């Protein structure tokens, strides 16, 4: 125990806080398992999906989209420039998915029946598709990230075998990501009368996919910048500017598709006539799409680290809002107000802290960044 | 997933006949061994105010101001047992099943508690046992499927003193609804609620006033809701095939000639 104590004491304050938040989160999860959803959450028959679904699942998966996007750029499109960020991006995705799996385990009413969809098949269910995508893609990500472990422990033979399968793995990862990102949108296809048509659309699966790519790439930029700051490395400006360009292009496509979709369905007037929904929709589009596009259009933004950091943060916040809105406005019709319970917040904060902690530990002890700094 | 109107059972609820005695509420609890939950005075007569995991059916008391004072409407609320139920398609593990005789039934041992059925249901029917720690189940009206299997009528229908509910095959039930509308001009609003909603339901309603005045959701589209998600799911094989081919081709095209370079990189590491 002494060594654990020494290790803890040797850590900077930020890490100590993370350890504490993870500890509190895990304890809260034990409380939830012991006492049930009713005792620990503000969920009800009127609002059965709350904070955990919105953040831990809908946003967690979207934030992981950087993994397949960067892998596709490097391996499929042979954009060698981005090779140094493949591992950090895949690591983020892998940790993201582990947290999603953990979050789902906590959220479902019967956690220990989590394996049922793998043996009881209803292929008419979007939820069935989602469970399979999570399972398979988590496995693919584990294999995509495995070389970091194999190099660390010098398992050359296994490493060489794995390297032979990198293309099939990357392609499988892209296909599964498309299916998974879009299926999270497809969840809402079955509620045309519940979800406001500002969000509801026959192409909501594709809109979720597009926005996830923008979000995922923005997340990779953010990580790259934070990584450089924490480990006192040079900023990778070439890579950052490329990522930024990617985010801007995807956002522009998203904006055009979104407006065209609203126009084709005759739903444009809803932008101003839906009361609270209008307000949240306009806010989401401003923060996640229009402000970042305006920022990216300026040369000063693209050439300064702080500019890229700010614009990327807008994208992340705005698209996270989009996932919240889709989930919330599906259930708003019952007129019941839902605000998460404190314990719900503690679990979500704990899981996010766990993700940051795992990332921090991985980049410290495994060759994640090219020069493999160890602190 | 098609329901046969000739063999599948249905119920016509003629709201003009209901006197609000709540006998059906009690009979339902009695037959299904449902307990009670704490309730509060809510300013209206509906009690409990909403369906819950212990209450499969209840009577909504609707007071309408009229020239001559007050008009009362009593609306029985329970699972509609859709012909092509959204909940059944939503459930990842087939815990919900549309039986050939009409009832939509729940198999608790399969359920994982994802609650997508509650999101998907257009009528807000499935309720959850939030208070249970490890084995919470979804609860909703069973259409007394065991009674139907033994050729008995559902408990609520059996006990109703004014024959609000007419039980039969779905075809016969719809015929009866139209007959009543024709036989008594002016008595009924011209819509049969449930005939088309969400592709049609096994329980259908007649009323003297427009259904929106009674709290019915009249915005439910006529489309079979599972067809909306199936339109996405049935594209998966083609999507996967297309993606794999396209990505392989792009990868081959973009990486042509750089193979030697890459394996050299691999050896360096």
Interface residues (C-beta under 8 A of the other chain):
Chain A: X33 X34 X35 X36 X37 X38 X39 X43 X44 X45 X46 X48 X49 X72 X75 X76 X77 X78 X108 X109 X110 X111 X112 X113 X114 X116 X117 X120 X121 X122 X123 X124 X125 X126 X127 X128 X129 X130 X131 X151 X160 X163 X167 X171 X174 X175 X178 X179 X182 X183 X186 X187 X189 X190 X191 X192 X193 X194 X202 X205 X330 X331 X334
Chain B: X1 X50 X51 X52 X53 X86 X88 X89 X90 X91 X92 X93 X94 X110 X111 X112 X113 X114 X115 X116 X118 X119 X120 X122 X124 X127 X128 X130 X131 X132 X133 X134 X135 X136 X217 X219 X220 X221 X223 X225 X226 X228 X229 X230 X231 X232 X233 X236 X239 X240 X243 X244 X247 X248 X250 X251 X254 X255 X258 X266 X269
